[in-house]
Amino acid sequence: MKYKIKKILISLLICIILSPLLPTFAANEELALQAVFLGRFAKFIDWPNNDKDKFVITLIDENPFGKLLDELYKDKTIHDKSIEIHYVTRIDDIKDTDILFITLDNKSEMQKVIKYAQKQSILTISEHRGFAQRGGIIQLNFVMQKTQLKINYDSAVKSNIKISAPLLAIAQHVIKGEVQ
Amino acid sequence: MKFNRTLFITIIVSLFIPITSSKAVFADDKTEVEQAGELYEKSLSELLDVETELKAEVGSRSGDRDLLASDVPIDVVTAEQMRQTGFTELSKILQRFIPGFNFPRPSITDGTDHVRPFTLRGMNPDQVLVLINGKRLHQSSLMNINGTIGRGTSGVDLNTIPIASIERVEVLRDGAAAQYGSDAIAGVINIILKGFGHKNEITATYGETKEGDGEVKQTDLFYSMPLNYDGFINISAEYRDRGETNRAGVDSRDQYPSGDPRNDYDAPLNHHYGDADTQDGLLSINSEVITENGVTFYLHALYDNRDSEAGAFFRRPVDNRNNTNIYPDGFLPMIVADIEDYSFSTGSKGILSNNIKWDLSYTYGYNEYEFGVENSHNDSLGDDSPTSFDSGETRYKQQIVNLDLAKKIKNWDIAGGLEFRNENYQIHQGEEASYILGDVSNNAGAQGFPGFQPNNEVDESRDNIAAYVDTKYHLSNDVDIGLAARYEDYSDFGSTFDGKLSLSYRPVSTLMLRTSASSGFRAPSLSQSYYTATTTGLSGDTLYQTGTFSVNEPVAIALGAVDLEPEESTHFTAGFVYQPASELSFSMDYFYTEIDDRIMLTGNIKETISPEVKAILNANGVGSARYFTNAISTKTEGIDLRLNYKYQFSNKSIIKTGMSYHYNHTDVTGVNTAPSILGANGQSLLVNEVTITTLEDGQPKENIKIYTQYLYKNYTVVVNVNKFGSYKSVFGTTSYDFDSKWTTDLDLSYQLNDKFNIAVGAQNIFNEYPDKWGETSSSIVGHDKILQYSQYSPFGYNGAFYYFRVGLAF
């Protein structure tokens, strides 16, 4: 047995020593998917005020992404516009933005932000359960290691935001024609 | 195992050298960006198909986190994996996936046939804490009293939980009493029930063994009702009917008195040795009601009613315990169990304006085990004896009130809480005929399982309060330090204080080193403190009692019994996770656990030990006695290896494989001093060679598990290969070796459309059996005798099992 364990350990050591030769990887797919979805959703959205130079994504409250959003979007464009990432913690700090990713836990604060975003025609996205029903537009959830989308179409209409059919088609649940 | 710990530590340390030197080359953010960049090129529907990392909550109070980023070793079994085993019992499923999870299938062991105990990493059934959605699940009221793995313990019955209700099972492979309290010595199993976002489904399974017995008919339903703000009410119901299996050999002994010509007939198959005939009705509810202000009210509840029947030893016609007027050809007493088990946790949780998370809950758990005997008699009552009996019941109840608070302050995740727990244990007598000694013979009570007597009745309670803190400090992006402490005060034995320190360090994004050290304890269970079961005998004109006595009974006290103290443990783990690609991960963890004052049942203390003992026994009207005591110390160490790999072929088919290896070794390192009244035999009464062999070698030291899933279009193939290591069993005073065995399970499923799924499969497809006993002097146990297989066999002795499954999602 002792011999067997030693063999395992030695094999392992060889693997580890050789490991720098392999591409490194951080396997936080959930976080990466959230970061990616922010930009990918935008391609299926029409905003009423489309005459800005920049496309702005704002994250309010805690930033789980670190520098990921900045790095991912620094060379990318959305609707032929370069992308700026803003990080804010208060509703008053939200400037002219197209997408607002909300990580706020406090529900009354979240409700205020949603209300503000609807008035400003901002696409709101969050992974908080109940977000869509509270008036948020796109809710991202992860269930059994897969992404689930819930879209509040009514809220999008109220925000003067148009969501194209392909995005609506892949959502697990679309809130449409319901009183809010 | 005598492997060189120094070598292990040397290698762990050496890992830093080549890898830290490459740190500058492989910056964390760069890899995350590359990963996200690749995902960015996928279509929306492809993104929705991306499988994210497994997460687990157990072992941390700061929410779920990436399994591979955990500072303590955790395994997770998903609902999909569970379904594709074809098993309908959770214990069997976990045995297929969790290395070091042992689930033998004892038979002819009274109540244990119907609630079979499981163990983790070679330790005892009661040294594992089980949680449902993070809340403590109660243990069974059954005291395993026969010679099974886990003798002298009461464990949790995992088979009371409907499989359809489970989203995943998390298994923490580390001591965690400093976080969760008593019992978390070998590890913690946290069962997460399906919550928000699950599909409704109905599944039905039918199968039987290659021998044509053990027919399983099972159907379950999962139904989810959505509520406001993504709240839900989920209901799962299951009916499971498992027929008996029988692998007993024929009885070649003379059945009738000498000279009876019927003794020349073919040897009869008169015993039952295999799975009990069991029917379970199970129900589960999991619900969250979320209010507009975000406060969540929750409830989860489990219910199981089990009727089960299994044989005792056959009483031959010639047996002096048989009454030929009632059973001219002998009889097989059938022990029947009617078990009711339920629990619920209800509470509310939310976030205060200052971002403090709070969770206030109440948990109730109840187990009732009714013993009955059928096809039997009380020999001492003669021809008038009834043939079926109510032999009494045991009950266990626990209530817990818990308050958890948590807040993140800069780099600190700080959690703490208070807990109050009340437990109650009861034994209720059986009907008089089940235990009484009549005047026809000296064989008192129902044959097979004599009932609990009035003097065995127990109704005992205890309380404990606990206060705990559980913090994690993020020293940098690469270093986390965890610190936990827990104080408990029990109304029976006093207080405990335990701590845990954990450290994880990620020198590069592909590698995480982790280590932890902690102390822990296991409170003596109420069943160990108060279990009493005796039978009545007659010597001359004097009635006497023999059996198990609680430590507070006069005869036990006179024989040296004292109040039980908690088992105390110390733990150390060290290991690493290496993930060179999102599709490939490898982990290795070493563990070391010392347990002092392990609670054991003494051997039978008889008159022959000494004149002093004889005087005590006679004065108390007792023939022989045994009781629970803090008896021994043990050391368990071992190693866990995991390798997970996923690959997508160019034709879009996917292969996922998980390979794992577990090794553990237990040594009895000390025996406590026996009470002086027991004299020179005291030490051997506390622990004898049978006990030592069972503790050190009765469970497989080694497991290998290779899980492979291949998905192509609508087809899924799952192959599960298991190696069950060798073990030893003792018969009489002789130890027998049983070789390791490999088993292979196969599951083929086809998705007909969005709703329907069909599957066929086989467990142990190559019909592997454990080794039989060697030659013995016994006429009952041994190669080609009545009982040919050891009840310690980790995968039973049923052979192959074939099944068919249909599923409907809606």
HADDOCK unambig.tbl for C-alpha pairs under 7 A between the chains (distance, minus, plus):
assign (segid A and resid 2 and name CA) (segid B and resid 2 and name CA) 6.40 0.50 0.50
assign (segid A and resid 2 and name CA) (segid B and resid 3 and name CA) 4.94 0.50 0.50
assign (segid A and resid 5 and name CA) (segid B and resid 3 and name CA) 6.95 0.50 0.50
assign (segid A and resid 13 and name CA) (segid B and resid 11 and name CA) 6.93 0.50 0.50
assign (segid A and resid 16 and name CA) (segid B and resid 15 and name CA) 6.86 0.50 0.50
assign (segid A and resid 17 and name CA) (segid B and resid 18 and name CA) 6.10 0.50 0.50
assign (segid A and resid 20 and name CA) (segid B and resid 19 and name CA) 6.72 0.50 0.50
assign (segid A and resid 20 and name CA) (segid B and resid 22 and name CA) 6.71 0.50 0.50
assign (segid A and resid 22 and name CA) (segid B and resid 580 and name CA) 6.56 0.50 0.50
assign (segid A and resid 23 and name CA) (segid B and resid 580 and name CA) 6.60 0.50 0.50
assign (segid A and resid 24 and name CA) (segid B and resid 26 and name CA) 6.72 0.50 0.50
assign (segid A and resid 24 and name CA) (segid B and resid 31 and name CA) 6.47 0.50 0.50
assign (segid A and resid 24 and name CA) (segid B and resid 509 and name CA) 6.87 0.50 0.50
assign (segid A and resid 24 and name CA) (segid B and resid 510 and name CA) 5.85 0.50 0.50
assign (segid A and resid 24 and name CA) (segid B and resid 580 and name CA) 5.24 0.50 0.50
assign (segid A and resid 24 and name CA) (segid B and resid 581 and name CA) 6.23 0.50 0.50
assign (segid A and resid 25 and name CA) (segid B and resid 31 and name CA) 5.33 0.50 0.50
assign (segid A and resid 25 and name CA) (segid B and resid 509 and name CA) 6.51 0.50 0.50
assign (segid A and resid 25 and name CA) (segid B and resid 510 and name CA) 5.98 0.50 0.50
assign (segid A and resid 25 and name CA) (segid B and resid 580 and name CA) 5.77 0.50 0.50
assign (segid A and resid 25 and name CA) (segid B and resid 581 and name CA) 4.94 0.50 0.50
assign (segid A and resid 25 and name CA) (segid B and resid 582 and name CA) 6.14 0.50 0.50
assign (segid A and resid 26 and name CA) (segid B and resid 31 and name CA) 5.94 0.50 0.50
assign (segid A and resid 26 and name CA) (segid B and resid 32 and name CA) 5.62 0.50 0.50
assign (segid A and resid 26 and name CA) (segid B and resid 509 and name CA) 5.78 0.50 0.50
assign (segid A and resid 26 and name CA) (segid B and resid 510 and name CA) 6.60 0.50 0.50
assign (segid A and resid 26 and name CA) (segid B and resid 582 and name CA) 6.83 0.50 0.50
assign (segid A and resid 27 and name CA) (segid B and resid 582 and name CA) 4.95 0.50 0.50
assign (segid A and resid 28 and name CA) (segid B and resid 53 and name CA) 6.57 0.50 0.50
assign (segid A and resid 29 and name CA) (segid B and resid 52 and name CA) 5.10 0.50 0.50
assign (segid A and resid 29 and name CA) (segid B and resid 53 and name CA) 6.23 0.50 0.50
assign (segid A and resid 30 and name CA) (segid B and resid 52 and name CA) 5.52 0.50 0.50
assign (segid A and resid 30 and name CA) (segid B and resid 53 and name CA) 6.97 0.50 0.50
assign (segid A and resid 32 and name CA) (segid B and resid 36 and name CA) 5.02 0.50 0.50
assign (segid A and resid 33 and name CA) (segid B and resid 36 and name CA) 6.92 0.50 0.50
assign (segid A and resid 36 and name CA) (segid B and resid 36 and name CA) 6.31 0.50 0.50
assign (segid A and resid 36 and name CA) (segid B and resid 39 and name CA) 6.85 0.50 0.50
assign (segid A and resid 36 and name CA) (segid B and resid 40 and name CA) 5.55 0.50 0.50
assign (segid A and resid 67 and name CA) (segid B and resid 29 and name CA) 6.90 0.50 0.50
assign (segid A and resid 68 and name CA) (segid B and resid 29 and name CA) 6.58 0.50 0.50
assign (segid A and resid 68 and name CA) (segid B and resid 32 and name CA) 6.85 0.50 0.50
assign (segid A and resid 68 and name CA) (segid B and resid 33 and name CA) 6.02 0.50 0.50
assign (segid A and resid 71 and name CA) (segid B and resid 33 and name CA) 6.34 0.50 0.50
assign (segid A and resid 72 and name CA) (segid B and resid 33 and name CA) 5.63 0.50 0.50
assign (segid A and resid 72 and name CA) (segid B and resid 36 and name CA) 6.93 0.50 0.50
assign (segid A and resid 72 and name CA) (segid B and resid 37 and name CA) 6.47 0.50 0.50
assign (segid A and resid 106 and name CA) (segid B and resid 351 and name CA) 6.95 0.50 0.50
assign (segid A and resid 107 and name CA) (segid B and resid 293 and name CA) 5.77 0.50 0.50
assign (segid A and resid 107 and name CA) (segid B and resid 294 and name CA) 5.74 0.50 0.50
assign (segid A and resid 108 and name CA) (segid B and resid 293 and name CA) 6.59 0.50 0.50
assign (segid A and resid 129 and name CA) (segid B and resid 229 and name CA) 6.44 0.50 0.50
assign (segid A and resid 129 and name CA) (segid B and resid 230 and name CA) 5.71 0.50 0.50
assign (segid A and resid 130 and name CA) (segid B and resid 229 and name CA) 3.65 0.50 0.50
assign (segid A and resid 130 and name CA) (segid B and resid 230 and name CA) 5.03 0.50 0.50
assign (segid A and resid 133 and name CA) (segid B and resid 229 and name CA) 5.88 0.50 0.50
assign (segid A and resid 143 and name CA) (segid B and resid 197 and name CA) 6.48 0.50 0.50
assign (segid A and resid 145 and name CA) (segid B and resid 51 and name CA) 5.25 0.50 0.50
assign (segid A and resid 145 and name CA) (segid B and resid 52 and name CA) 4.69 0.50 0.50
assign (segid A and resid 145 and name CA) (segid B and resid 53 and name CA) 6.45 0.50 0.50
assign (segid A and resid 145 and name CA) (segid B and resid 54 and name CA) 6.67 0.50 0.50
assign (segid A and resid 146 and name CA) (segid B and resid 48 and name CA) 6.51 0.50 0.50
assign (segid A and resid 146 and name CA) (segid B and resid 49 and name CA) 6.55 0.50 0.50
assign (segid A and resid 146 and name CA) (segid B and resid 50 and name CA) 6.48 0.50 0.50
assign (segid A and resid 146 and name CA) (segid B and resid 51 and name CA) 5.44 0.50 0.50
assign (segid A and resid 146 and name CA) (segid B and resid 52 and name CA) 6.23 0.50 0.50
assign (segid A and resid 147 and name CA) (segid B and resid 48 and name CA) 5.35 0.50 0.50
assign (segid A and resid 170 and name CA) (segid B and resid 45 and name CA) 6.95 0.50 0.50
